[in-house]
Amino acid sequence: MQRASGAAAAERLARQLHLEGQVEQMQAAWFEREQELVAQVEALRRDKAEAAALAAATAAGHDVVQWQADDALVAELRAQLEQQAADHAAQLHALQEKLAWCAESQALLGGADQLAAQQAQSIRQLQARLAAAEGAAGRGQAARITQLQEQVAALQEALASRRPSSVTALLAAAKPGPAEAAALAAAAATVQQLQVQLDQQQTSHEASLRQLQQQYEALKARLEQKSAAQQAAVGSKSRVRELTQQLEEQRGMYTRRIRALEARLTAAEGAAAAAGRRASASSSGGGGFRGGRGHAAAAAGGSRAAAFLRGSRQQGQGTAGARLARQGSSRAAAGGSNSGSEGGHALHDAAAAGSDGGQAQHGEGSAAAGAGCRPAVAAGLLRVRERQMAGLVAQLEERTSQFLQLQQKHRAAERQLKSLTAGQQQQSGGDSSEPGSPPARPDVAAAQDASPNQQQQRRRQQHAVGYASPQHRKRNGSGAAAAGGGAVPGAASWPALCAELEGEVEQLKGRLAEACRVADASKQQAVELSARLAEQSTQQQQQQPAAGSSPLQLDGLLPSAGSCLPPAPYLLSVAEAAAAREAARWEPQLAALQQVRLLRT
């Protein structure tokens, strides 16, 4: 028996659980269906409101087609603005990547230059050690060579004493002394050494200038990233302020509406109370019982209408208040007395006020499309549409003004950076145009000598790898940086960024001025050396004519009166050959002097 009762209880429990599951499923299905129906009802209400607004606008003489065209135009402009913003962001990202790549490549080039300088120094040290070793090993050979040279000189003197008028004697007499030859050789070696030092300094200056440019580009990229982060923070803060302001405006608007509805509700309650008092005062006479019943019903209906209006003020359900007011008015009409009818009219007014309040809370575009309120609905919808259009136009103008301001700031920053770059280039150009400056770079000369088509192709290649000259950037109006750019600082942080940038630029200018001073010192040394060479050449020119034109110094070289002289043409040819050999021997020194004079001028 207990087992049967337990099985029955278990079966009942299982059936109950099954039924509860079915009920839950049905509730979920009905809830989903209810949500779908509510969404459909809301969509139908919106469609009905839009249709009523369009009908009212058409009846009032407004151009609905123009409204739709304006809406389509605003949507198109908004899409274009978003597309332009996306394109600008993509271009800025690409330029920033190119700038980072250029900075990395410049860093690699700087490391390669340092390695080359270290290798050159090691080579010079090894060459010095090799020369020292060779000098120690070849001292005996040098002594032997010196001895042989002395013997050759003695033999030449003996030959000259035998035949004083020979060509060999003339050539020996025309030769400069050993001291002069040694001085000229030392001067030529010094000139060559200084030229090598000048080339090395020029190479080091170019490397330092390239490193400075790399530091400048890296600094520019870092400042652009910093300004972009600050701009994003400022934009988010401004957006928060705008949303807070909009929330305060909405709160104030709804607060004013609630106060207006409370005032209307208070007036409706006062009217209902006055109607009840008038009904109680005029309750004597025929149909008193029915009149009193109608008055009571009217009072009850008025109180219920007032209570429901309070609820509808919180929930926004003015239609139920209107339905309750209609019930109160029907009960008042059932009384059959004038006072009851007055109470019903009062309740009807109160319910109308409640329904108006509910409709006002729903918004100006959610009023009923009745025949009596169509002008008000149309006017409200027209105002809503005008406010929407004005808001969209204001947003579009604000975005446009912000874009123009950002573009102006970007151009101002580009102009400032271009002016700084131009100043550095002018300084470097002025240094290269001064006396003793090194020759122009081969790539610059090639770019100047190239044809316009080749120059245009070279500029395209430079733009493809992420590098452009200042003139190219000026034509295109872009900022690498600008990165950059897009990357332009805000109004609050812009002076600080400019001050930081100016400080870095002043440091770079100081380093460049120091390099220029070193170059000027080397140029001054070259000028002094050229002056010494000029003095030595003038002294030699003054001494050489005196030695060649004085017949007193050649008395020992002329033959005696009884000897025979060679013919005159032969002497002239010998003299011309000697002069040609002397000119060939002096040509390198003259060329070096001319180069020095050109450098000075």
Backbone torsions as a table, in degrees:
resi	resn	phi	psi	omega
1	MET	NA	-44.6	178.9
2	GLN	-65.2	-38.2	178.3
3	ARG	-63.7	-40.7	178.9
4	ALA	-64.2	-43.4	178.5
5	SER	-65.0	-39.0	177.4
6	GLY	-64.6	-40.8	178.0
7	ALA	-65.2	-39.9	178.2
8	ALA	-64.5	-41.3	178.7
9	ALA	-64.0	-40.9	178.4
10	ALA	-65.0	-39.6	178.2
11	GLU	-64.6	-41.3	178.2
12	ARG	-63.8	-42.0	179.4
13	LEU	-63.2	-42.0	178.5
14	ALA	-64.7	-41.1	178.3
15	ARG	-64.2	-40.1	180.0
16	GLN	-64.3	-43.1	178.5
17	LEU	-64.2	-40.0	177.8
18	HIS	-62.6	-43.3	179.1
19	LEU	-65.1	-39.7	177.9
20	GLU	-63.1	-39.8	176.3
21	GLY	-63.4	-42.1	176.7
22	GLN	-62.6	-40.9	178.8
23	VAL	-62.3	-43.5	178.6
24	GLU	-62.8	-42.3	177.0
25	GLN	-61.4	-43.7	178.9
26	MET	-64.4	-39.4	177.8
27	GLN	-63.2	-42.9	178.1
28	ALA	-63.2	-42.8	178.5
29	ALA	-63.5	-43.6	179.2
30	TRP	-66.0	-34.7	177.8
31	PHE	-64.8	-44.9	176.8
32	GLU	-61.0	-43.3	178.9
33	ARG	-63.2	-38.8	178.6
34	GLU	-63.9	-41.6	177.9
35	GLN	-62.6	-41.7	177.3
36	GLU	-62.1	-44.3	179.3
37	LEU	-64.4	-39.7	178.1
38	VAL	-63.1	-41.9	177.7
39	ALA	-63.3	-40.9	177.5
40	GLN	-63.7	-42.1	179.3
41	VAL	-62.5	-43.2	178.8
42	GLU	-63.5	-41.1	177.8
43	ALA	-63.6	-41.6	177.8
44	LEU	-64.3	-39.3	177.9
45	ARG	-62.8	-43.8	178.4
46	ARG	-63.3	-43.2	178.1
47	ASP	-61.7	-41.2	179.9
48	LYS	-64.8	-42.4	179.0
49	ALA	-64.4	-42.5	177.9
50	GLU	-64.2	-41.3	178.2
51	ALA	-63.8	-41.6	178.3
52	ALA	-64.5	-40.8	178.8
53	ALA	-64.2	-42.1	178.3
54	LEU	-64.2	-41.4	178.6
55	ALA	-64.6	-42.2	179.4
56	ALA	-65.8	-41.4	178.9
57	ALA	-64.8	-39.6	177.8
58	THR	-65.3	-40.5	178.5
59	ALA	-66.4	-33.7	179.5
60	ALA	-79.6	-4.3	177.4
61	GLY	94.1	11.6	179.0
62	HIS	-82.9	153.9	-177.9
63	ASP	-92.8	100.0	-178.8
64	VAL	-69.6	-35.8	179.4
65	VAL	-62.3	-38.9	178.0
66	GLN	-65.2	-38.7	175.8
67	TRP	-59.2	-47.6	-179.9
68	GLN	-62.4	-40.0	177.3
69	ALA	-63.4	-40.3	177.3
70	ASP	-63.6	-41.7	177.5
71	ASP	-61.3	-43.9	178.8
72	ALA	-63.6	-39.8	179.1
73	LEU	-64.6	-42.2	178.9
74	VAL	-63.1	-43.1	177.9
75	ALA	-62.5	-40.5	179.1
76	GLU	-65.4	-43.1	178.5
77	LEU	-63.5	-39.0	178.0
78	ARG	-64.0	-42.1	177.5
79	ALA	-63.4	-41.6	178.0
80	GLN	-62.9	-40.9	179.5
81	LEU	-64.0	-42.2	177.2
82	GLU	-64.3	-39.6	178.5
83	GLN	-64.8	-42.0	177.9
84	GLN	-63.5	-40.9	178.0
85	ALA	-62.9	-41.3	178.2
86	ALA	-64.6	-42.5	178.3
87	ASP	-62.8	-42.7	179.5
88	HIS	-62.7	-42.0	178.4
89	ALA	-63.7	-39.9	178.8
90	ALA	-65.3	-43.9	178.3
91	GLN	-62.5	-41.6	179.5
92	LEU	-63.3	-40.9	178.5
93	HIS	-64.0	-42.6	179.3
94	ALA	-63.6	-42.7	179.6
95	LEU	-65.9	-38.2	177.4
96	GLN	-64.7	-38.6	176.6
97	GLU	-64.2	-41.7	178.0
98	LYS	-63.3	-40.5	179.6
99	LEU	-64.7	-41.6	177.0
100	ALA	-63.0	-39.4	178.2
101	TRP	-63.9	-42.1	178.2
102	CYS	-61.7	-42.8	179.5
103	ALA	-62.6	-41.6	178.5
104	GLU	-64.6	-42.4	178.9
105	SER	-65.0	-38.9	176.9
106	GLN	-64.1	-37.1	177.0
107	ALA	-63.6	-41.6	177.2
108	LEU	-63.3	-41.4	178.5
109	LEU	-63.7	-39.9	177.7
110	GLY	-62.5	-41.3	176.1
111	GLY	-63.3	-39.3	178.2
112	ALA	-64.8	-39.6	177.9
113	ASP	-63.5	-43.1	178.3
114	GLN	-62.2	-41.8	178.2
115	LEU	-63.0	-41.1	178.7
116	ALA	-63.8	-39.3	178.3
117	ALA	-64.6	-42.5	177.3
118	GLN	-62.5	-41.8	178.5
119	GLN	-64.2	-40.7	178.3
120	ALA	-63.0	-40.6	177.8
121	GLN	-64.4	-41.1	177.4
122	SER	-62.7	-39.8	178.7
123	ILE	-63.3	-42.4	179.0
124	ARG	-63.3	-41.9	178.5
125	GLN	-62.9	-42.9	179.0
126	LEU	-65.2	-38.8	177.2
127	GLN	-63.8	-39.0	178.0
128	ALA	-64.3	-42.1	177.9
129	ARG	-64.5	-39.6	178.7
130	LEU	-64.4	-41.6	178.7
131	ALA	-64.2	-39.4	178.4
132	ALA	-64.5	-41.0	179.2
133	ALA	-66.2	-43.5	178.7
134	GLU	-64.8	-37.9	178.3
135	GLY	-64.5	-40.2	178.1
136	ALA	-66.3	-35.9	-178.9
137	ALA	-77.2	-28.3	-173.3
138	GLY	-105.4	25.1	178.4
139	ARG	-70.6	-37.1	178.2
140	GLY	-65.5	-41.7	177.2
141	GLN	-63.3	-38.5	178.6
142	ALA	-63.3	-40.6	178.2
143	ALA	-64.4	-40.9	178.1
144	ARG	-63.1	-42.6	178.9
145	ILE	-63.1	-40.3	178.9
146	THR	-63.5	-41.2	179.1
147	GLN	-63.3	-44.3	179.1
148	LEU	-63.9	-38.8	178.2
149	GLN	-63.3	-39.8	177.7
150	GLU	-63.5	-40.3	177.9
151	GLN	-63.9	-42.2	178.3
152	VAL	-61.8	-41.9	179.3
153	ALA	-63.1	-39.8	179.1
154	ALA	-65.3	-41.4	178.5
155	LEU	-64.5	-40.8	178.3
156	GLN	-63.5	-38.6	178.1
157	GLU	-65.1	-38.1	179.1
158	ALA	-65.5	-43.1	177.2
159	LEU	-62.9	-40.6	179.9
160	ALA	-66.0	-35.8	179.4
161	SER	-69.7	-29.7	177.2
162	ARG	-73.0	-45.3	-178.8
163	ARG	-125.9	86.8	-175.2
164	PRO	-71.3	-18.3	-177.8
165	SER	-101.2	18.0	-179.4
166	SER	-78.8	168.0	179.6
167	VAL	-65.8	-37.5	-179.7
168	THR	-62.1	-39.3	178.3
169	ALA	-66.4	-40.9	177.0
170	LEU	-61.9	-44.1	179.1
171	LEU	-64.3	-40.5	178.4
172	ALA	-64.3	-36.4	177.9
173	ALA	-69.8	-33.8	-179.0
174	ALA	-77.4	-17.8	-178.6
175	LYS	-68.9	149.4	173.3
176	PRO	-75.5	164.7	-178.8
177	GLY	-72.5	166.2	179.3
178	PRO	-64.6	-33.2	179.2
179	ALA	-65.5	-42.9	179.6
180	GLU	-65.9	-42.3	178.9
181	ALA	-61.5	-41.4	178.8
182	ALA	-64.9	-40.1	179.3
183	ALA	-64.0	-42.5	179.0
184	LEU	-64.8	-40.7	178.5
185	ALA	-63.4	-42.1	178.4
186	ALA	-64.0	-40.5	179.0
187	ALA	-64.5	-42.1	178.7
188	ALA	-63.8	-40.3	178.2
189	ALA	-64.8	-39.5	178.5
190	THR	-64.4	-42.1	178.1
191	VAL	-61.4	-43.7	-179.9
192	GLN	-64.6	-40.4	179.1
193	GLN	-64.7	-42.9	178.8
194	LEU	-65.5	-35.7	177.4
195	GLN	-64.0	-40.6	177.4
196	VAL	-64.0	-43.4	177.7
197	GLN	-62.0	-39.3	178.6
198	LEU	-63.7	-41.5	177.3
199	ASP	-63.4	-41.4	178.6
200	GLN	-63.8	-42.3	178.2
201	GLN	-64.5	-38.6	177.3
202	GLN	-62.3	-42.8	177.9
203	THR	-63.0	-43.2	178.9
204	SER	-65.3	-36.4	177.9
205	HIS	-65.0	-42.5	177.7
206	GLU	-62.7	-40.5	178.4
207	ALA	-64.9	-42.8	178.2
208	SER	-64.7	-38.0	177.3
209	LEU	-64.4	-39.6	177.1
210	ARG	-65.0	-39.1	176.9
211	GLN	-65.2	-39.8	177.1
212	LEU	-63.1	-40.6	176.5
213	GLN	-63.2	-39.3	177.4
214	GLN	-62.8	-45.6	178.1
215	GLN	-62.1	-38.3	178.6
216	TYR	-63.7	-44.8	179.6
217	GLU	-64.8	-41.3	178.5
218	ALA	-64.2	-41.6	177.3
219	LEU	-63.0	-41.6	178.9
220	LYS	-62.5	-44.2	179.1
221	ALA	-63.5	-41.0	179.2
222	ARG	-64.8	-41.8	178.6
223	LEU	-66.1	-37.5	178.1
224	GLU	-65.3	-41.4	176.9
225	GLN	-63.5	-41.3	179.3
226	LYS	-64.6	-43.4	179.2
227	SER	-66.4	-35.6	177.7
228	ALA	-64.8	-41.5	177.9
229	ALA	-64.1	-42.8	178.0
230	GLN	-64.9	-38.6	178.4
231	GLN	-64.5	-40.0	178.1
232	ALA	-64.4	-40.7	178.1
233	ALA	-64.6	-42.1	178.3
234	VAL	-64.1	-39.5	179.0
235	GLY	-63.8	-42.0	178.4
236	SER	-65.7	-39.9	177.8
237	LYS	-64.2	-42.6	178.4
238	SER	-64.0	-37.7	177.6
239	ARG	-64.5	-40.4	177.0
240	VAL	-63.0	-41.3	178.4
241	ARG	-64.3	-41.4	178.6
242	GLU	-62.9	-44.3	179.0
243	LEU	-64.8	-38.9	177.1
244	THR	-63.7	-41.3	178.0
245	GLN	-64.1	-42.4	177.4
246	GLN	-62.9	-39.4	178.0
247	LEU	-63.1	-42.5	178.0
248	GLU	-63.7	-40.2	178.4
249	GLU	-63.9	-44.3	177.9
250	GLN	-62.9	-41.1	179.3
251	ARG	-63.1	-43.8	177.9
252	GLY	-63.5	-40.4	179.7
253	MET	-62.6	-47.0	-179.6
254	TYR	-68.5	-32.1	175.6
255	THR	-64.0	-42.8	177.5
256	ARG	-64.1	-39.7	178.5
257	ARG	-64.6	-41.8	179.0
258	ILE	-62.4	-42.2	178.5
259	ARG	-63.3	-41.1	177.9
260	ALA	-63.3	-41.4	179.0
261	LEU	-67.2	-37.9	175.8
262	GLU	-62.8	-39.6	177.5
263	ALA	-63.9	-43.8	178.0
264	ARG	-65.2	-36.9	177.6
265	LEU	-66.0	-41.6	177.3
266	THR	-62.0	-41.3	178.0
267	ALA	-64.6	-39.8	178.7
268	ALA	-65.5	-40.7	177.2
269	GLU	-63.8	-41.1	176.8
270	GLY	-62.1	-41.3	178.5
271	ALA	-64.9	-39.4	178.2
272	ALA	-65.3	-42.6	178.1
273	ALA	-63.2	-41.5	178.5
274	ALA	-63.5	-40.3	177.8
275	ALA	-64.2	-38.6	177.4
276	GLY	-64.8	-40.7	178.5
277	ARG	-64.8	-41.1	178.1
278	ARG	-64.6	-36.7	178.8
279	ALA	-66.7	-40.7	178.5
280	SER	-69.1	-32.6	179.3
281	ALA	-71.5	-32.4	-177.7
282	SER	-103.3	29.7	-178.0
283	SER	-78.4	-13.4	178.5
284	SER	-76.5	150.4	179.4
285	GLY	115.2	-176.8	-178.5
286	GLY	-64.6	143.1	-177.8
287	GLY	66.9	32.6	-176.8
288	GLY	-66.9	-41.8	-178.9
289	PHE	-62.8	-44.7	179.3
290	ARG	-67.9	-36.3	177.3
291	GLY	-64.1	-42.2	177.9
292	GLY	-63.3	-39.5	176.8
293	ARG	-62.3	-41.9	176.7
294	GLY	-63.5	-38.3	178.0
295	HIS	-64.0	-43.4	179.5
296	ALA	-62.4	-43.3	178.3
297	ALA	-62.6	-39.9	178.7
298	ALA	-63.4	-42.5	179.2
299	ALA	-64.3	-44.5	178.1
300	ALA	-61.5	-43.1	178.2
301	GLY	-62.6	-38.1	178.8
302	GLY	-65.5	-43.1	178.7
303	SER	-63.8	-42.7	178.9
304	ARG	-65.6	-38.5	177.2
305	ALA	-62.9	-40.2	178.5
306	ALA	-64.7	-43.8	178.0
307	ALA	-61.4	-42.5	-179.3
308	PHE	-68.6	-31.3	176.3
309	LEU	-66.3	-36.1	174.9
310	ARG	-62.4	-43.0	177.0
311	GLY	-65.9	-39.6	179.7
312	SER	-68.6	-24.3	174.7
313	ARG	-66.7	-32.2	177.7
314	GLN	-84.8	-34.8	-175.5
315	GLN	-100.4	-17.1	179.7
316	GLY	74.7	35.3	179.8
317	GLN	-114.2	77.8	-178.8
318	GLY	-77.8	-20.7	-178.8
319	THR	-67.3	-36.7	177.5
320	ALA	-65.7	-37.4	176.0
321	GLY	-62.2	-39.9	177.5
322	ALA	-64.2	-38.9	178.9
323	ARG	-65.3	-41.7	178.2
324	LEU	-65.7	-35.9	178.0
325	ALA	-66.4	-37.5	176.4
326	ARG	-64.7	-35.6	175.7
327	GLN	-64.6	-42.9	178.4
328	GLY	-64.0	-38.2	179.5
329	SER	-67.9	-35.2	177.3
330	SER	-67.7	-38.7	177.0
331	ARG	-66.1	-38.2	178.3
332	ALA	-66.2	-37.5	177.3
333	ALA	-66.3	-29.3	177.6
334	ALA	-68.0	-20.2	179.0
335	GLY	-67.0	-33.8	177.6
336	GLY	79.1	7.3	-179.8
337	SER	-109.6	159.0	179.9
338	ASN	-65.9	-38.8	179.5
339	SER	-65.4	-39.4	176.6
340	GLY	-61.7	-41.4	177.4
341	SER	-64.7	-36.5	176.7
342	GLU	-64.1	-42.2	176.9
343	GLY	-61.6	-39.7	177.5
344	GLY	-63.2	-40.3	176.4
345	HIS	-62.9	-39.2	178.8
346	ALA	-64.3	-43.5	177.3
347	LEU	-62.8	-38.4	178.0
348	HIS	-62.2	-40.1	177.4
349	ASP	-64.9	-42.1	179.6
350	ALA	-63.4	-43.0	178.5
351	ALA	-64.3	-38.1	176.7
352	ALA	-62.7	-39.5	176.6
353	ALA	-63.1	-42.8	177.5
354	GLY	-62.4	-43.5	178.4
355	SER	-64.4	-38.0	176.2
356	ASP	-63.4	-40.1	178.4
357	GLY	-63.0	-43.3	177.3
358	GLY	-63.1	-40.8	177.9
359	GLN	-67.2	-35.7	178.4
360	ALA	-66.6	-36.7	177.1
361	GLN	-69.2	-33.0	176.5
362	HIS	-67.7	-23.3	-179.8
363	GLY	119.2	164.5	-177.1
364	GLU	-71.3	-20.8	-177.8
365	GLY	-93.3	3.1	-177.1
366	SER	-108.6	20.6	179.2
367	ALA	-75.9	157.3	178.2
368	ALA	-69.5	148.7	-176.3
369	ALA	-91.5	50.0	178.4
370	GLY	-76.1	168.6	-177.7
371	ALA	-71.0	-31.6	-176.9
372	GLY	-80.4	-26.5	-175.7
373	CYS	-107.4	12.7	-179.9
374	ARG	-63.7	-44.1	177.9
375	PRO	-60.3	-40.8	179.5
376	ALA	-65.2	-42.1	178.4
377	VAL	-62.5	-45.3	179.8
378	ALA	-61.9	-42.0	179.3
379	ALA	-64.8	-41.9	178.4
380	GLY	-63.0	-45.5	178.1
381	LEU	-63.6	-37.5	177.9
382	LEU	-63.3	-41.8	178.1
383	ARG	-65.3	-41.0	177.8
384	VAL	-60.8	-45.4	-179.6
385	ARG	-65.0	-39.6	177.6
386	GLU	-63.5	-41.6	178.1
387	ARG	-64.6	-40.6	177.0
388	GLN	-61.3	-45.9	179.0
389	MET	-63.1	-41.9	179.5
390	ALA	-64.0	-40.4	177.8
391	GLY	-63.3	-43.4	179.2
392	LEU	-64.3	-41.9	178.8
393	VAL	-64.2	-40.3	178.9
394	ALA	-64.9	-42.1	176.6
395	GLN	-61.4	-42.5	179.3
396	LEU	-63.4	-43.3	178.3
397	GLU	-64.9	-39.5	179.4
398	GLU	-64.0	-44.8	177.9
399	ARG	-62.5	-40.0	179.6
400	THR	-64.2	-43.5	179.1
401	SER	-64.9	-40.2	176.6
402	GLN	-61.6	-42.1	179.4
403	PHE	-63.3	-41.9	179.2
404	LEU	-65.7	-40.9	178.3
405	GLN	-62.9	-44.2	177.5
406	LEU	-61.8	-39.7	179.1
407	GLN	-65.1	-41.3	178.0
408	GLN	-63.5	-43.9	178.2
409	LYS	-62.5	-40.1	178.6
410	HIS	-62.5	-44.0	178.9
411	ARG	-65.8	-38.6	178.5
412	ALA	-63.1	-43.0	177.5
413	ALA	-63.4	-40.0	178.2
414	GLU	-64.4	-41.3	177.8
415	ARG	-62.7	-41.8	179.4
416	GLN	-62.7	-45.4	178.9
417	LEU	-64.9	-38.2	178.1
418	LYS	-65.4	-38.8	179.0
419	SER	-64.6	-41.5	177.1
420	LEU	-62.5	-44.1	178.6
421	THR	-63.8	-40.9	179.0
422	ALA	-64.0	-38.4	177.6
423	GLY	-62.8	-42.6	176.9
424	GLN	-64.0	-41.1	179.0
425	GLN	-65.6	-38.3	177.5
426	GLN	-63.9	-40.7	178.1
427	GLN	-63.1	-45.5	178.2
428	SER	-64.9	-37.6	177.9
429	GLY	-67.1	-37.6	177.4
430	GLY	-66.3	-37.6	177.4
431	ASP	-65.3	-38.5	-179.8
432	SER	-72.3	-23.7	179.6
433	SER	-88.6	-5.8	-180.0
434	GLU	-75.3	167.6	179.6
435	PRO	-63.0	138.4	178.9
436	GLY	79.4	9.3	-179.5
437	SER	-73.6	151.5	-178.3
438	PRO	-72.9	164.4	180.0
439	PRO	-67.5	165.4	-177.8
440	ALA	-66.6	158.2	179.2
441	ARG	-68.9	148.1	-178.0
442	PRO	-65.0	-38.4	-178.4
443	ASP	-67.0	-34.8	178.4
444	VAL	-68.8	-43.3	178.0
445	ALA	-62.0	-40.5	178.6
446	ALA	-64.5	-38.0	178.7
447	ALA	-67.4	-34.7	179.1
448	GLN	-73.1	-35.9	-178.7
449	ASP	-80.7	-13.3	-176.8
450	ALA	-71.8	159.1	178.0
451	SER	-74.5	165.5	179.2
452	PRO	-59.2	-38.8	179.6
453	ASN	-64.3	-42.9	179.1
454	GLN	-65.3	-39.7	177.2
455	GLN	-62.6	-42.8	178.4
456	GLN	-63.0	-41.7	177.8
457	GLN	-63.8	-40.4	178.5
458	ARG	-65.0	-39.1	177.3
459	ARG	-64.1	-38.5	176.6
460	ARG	-62.9	-41.5	178.2
461	GLN	-63.6	-41.0	177.5
462	GLN	-63.5	-40.9	177.8
463	HIS	-65.7	-32.0	-179.3
464	ALA	-68.7	-34.7	179.9
465	VAL	-90.4	4.5	173.7
466	GLY	94.3	16.0	178.4
467	TYR	-123.7	140.4	178.3
468	ALA	-145.7	146.7	178.5
469	SER	-73.8	162.5	177.8
470	PRO	-58.2	-37.0	178.1
471	GLN	-65.1	-38.7	179.6
472	HIS	-65.2	-43.1	178.0
473	ARG	-65.1	-32.6	178.8
474	LYS	-68.3	-37.4	178.1
475	ARG	-69.1	-41.6	-176.3
476	ASN	-80.2	-22.1	179.3
477	GLY	70.1	28.3	-176.8
478	SER	-108.1	161.4	177.3
479	GLY	-122.5	119.4	177.4
480	ALA	-73.3	-68.3	169.8
481	ALA	-49.3	-45.5	-177.0
482	ALA	-50.5	-1.7	134.1
483	ALA	19.8	-68.6	175.1
484	GLY	-47.0	-46.6	170.2
485	GLY	-41.6	-86.0	179.7
486	GLY	-18.7	-8.6	179.3
487	ALA	-98.3	70.8	-174.0
488	VAL	-104.1	131.5	-178.0
489	PRO	-67.4	162.4	-179.9
490	GLY	-78.6	179.6	-176.7
491	ALA	-69.9	-30.1	-176.4
492	ALA	-79.0	-40.4	-174.7
493	SER	-94.7	-4.3	-176.6
494	TRP	-64.5	-45.9	178.9
495	PRO	-60.7	-40.2	179.3
496	ALA	-63.4	-41.9	178.9
497	LEU	-65.5	-41.5	178.0
498	CYS	-62.2	-40.9	179.2
499	ALA	-64.4	-42.4	177.5
500	GLU	-63.1	-42.7	178.9
501	LEU	-63.6	-40.7	178.7
502	GLU	-64.7	-37.8	177.1
503	GLY	-62.0	-44.5	177.8
504	GLU	-63.3	-39.4	179.9
505	VAL	-66.0	-37.5	177.9
506	GLU	-64.7	-39.4	176.2
507	GLN	-61.8	-43.7	178.4
508	LEU	-63.2	-39.7	177.8
509	LYS	-62.9	-39.3	178.7
510	GLY	-62.2	-43.2	178.0
511	ARG	-65.0	-39.3	178.3
512	LEU	-65.4	-38.6	178.5
513	ALA	-65.5	-37.5	177.0
514	GLU	-63.4	-42.0	177.3
515	ALA	-63.4	-38.6	178.2
516	CYS	-64.9	-37.3	178.3
517	ARG	-65.2	-40.5	176.8
518	VAL	-61.6	-42.2	178.8
519	ALA	-64.6	-39.1	178.2
520	ASP	-64.2	-38.6	178.4
521	ALA	-63.0	-42.9	177.8
522	SER	-64.1	-38.5	177.7
523	LYS	-64.7	-37.9	178.9
524	GLN	-65.1	-39.3	176.0
525	GLN	-62.0	-41.6	178.5
526	ALA	-63.4	-38.1	179.3
527	VAL	-65.6	-43.2	178.5
528	GLU	-62.4	-41.0	178.7
529	LEU	-64.4	-40.6	178.1
530	SER	-64.7	-35.9	177.1
531	ALA	-64.7	-41.1	177.4
532	ARG	-62.2	-43.6	178.8
533	LEU	-62.3	-38.9	179.0
534	ALA	-64.4	-41.1	178.3
535	GLU	-63.8	-43.0	179.1
536	GLN	-64.0	-40.0	179.5
537	SER	-65.6	-39.7	178.3
538	THR	-65.4	-40.0	178.0
539	GLN	-63.2	-41.8	179.0
540	GLN	-65.7	-39.5	178.1
541	GLN	-65.0	-35.3	178.2
542	GLN	-71.2	-36.4	-179.0
543	GLN	-77.6	-34.3	-175.6
544	GLN	-67.8	-46.5	177.0
545	PRO	-61.8	-37.0	179.6
546	ALA	-63.0	-37.9	179.6
547	ALA	-74.4	-28.8	-176.8
548	GLY	-89.8	-24.5	-174.6
549	SER	-98.3	-12.7	-178.8
550	SER	-83.4	116.5	179.8
551	PRO	-74.9	-13.2	-178.4
552	LEU	-70.1	-32.4	-178.1
553	GLN	-76.5	-15.2	-179.0
554	LEU	-103.2	14.7	-178.4
555	ASP	-64.1	-37.3	-179.4
556	GLY	-72.2	-21.6	-177.8
557	LEU	-86.7	-19.0	-178.3
558	LEU	-79.0	148.6	178.9
559	PRO	-74.2	168.2	179.7
560	SER	-75.8	173.5	-175.1
561	ALA	-70.0	-28.1	-177.5
562	GLY	-84.0	-15.3	-178.2
563	SER	-82.2	163.4	-179.3
564	CYS	-97.3	143.2	179.7
565	LEU	-96.3	151.2	174.0
566	PRO	-69.7	161.2	-178.7
567	PRO	-64.1	156.0	-176.0
568	ALA	-64.5	-43.4	179.5
569	PRO	-59.3	-37.4	179.3
570	TYR	-64.9	-42.1	177.6
571	LEU	-62.5	-39.2	179.1
572	LEU	-64.6	-42.0	-179.8
573	SER	-64.9	-39.2	178.3
574	VAL	-64.4	-42.1	179.3
575	ALA	-64.6	-40.1	179.0
576	GLU	-65.5	-40.6	178.4
577	ALA	-63.3	-41.8	178.2
578	ALA	-63.8	-41.5	178.4
579	ALA	-64.1	-38.1	178.8
580	ALA	-64.7	-41.3	178.7
581	ARG	-65.4	-40.2	177.7
582	GLU	-64.4	-39.8	178.5
583	ALA	-64.8	-40.6	177.6
584	ALA	-64.4	-36.1	179.5
585	ARG	-69.7	-30.7	-178.6
586	TRP	-91.4	-6.8	-177.6
587	GLU	-60.6	-44.2	178.8
588	PRO	-59.6	-42.2	179.1
589	GLN	-64.6	-40.6	178.9
590	LEU	-64.9	-39.5	178.3
591	ALA	-63.6	-40.4	178.4
592	ALA	-63.9	-41.8	177.6
593	LEU	-62.7	-41.3	178.2
594	GLN	-63.0	-40.4	177.2
595	GLN	-62.6	-41.1	178.6
596	VAL	-63.0	-42.6	178.4
597	ARG	-64.0	-38.8	176.9
598	LEU	-63.8	-40.6	177.6
599	LEU	-64.1	-37.4	179.0
600	ARG	-68.1	-36.8	-179.7
601	THR	-82.3	NA	NA
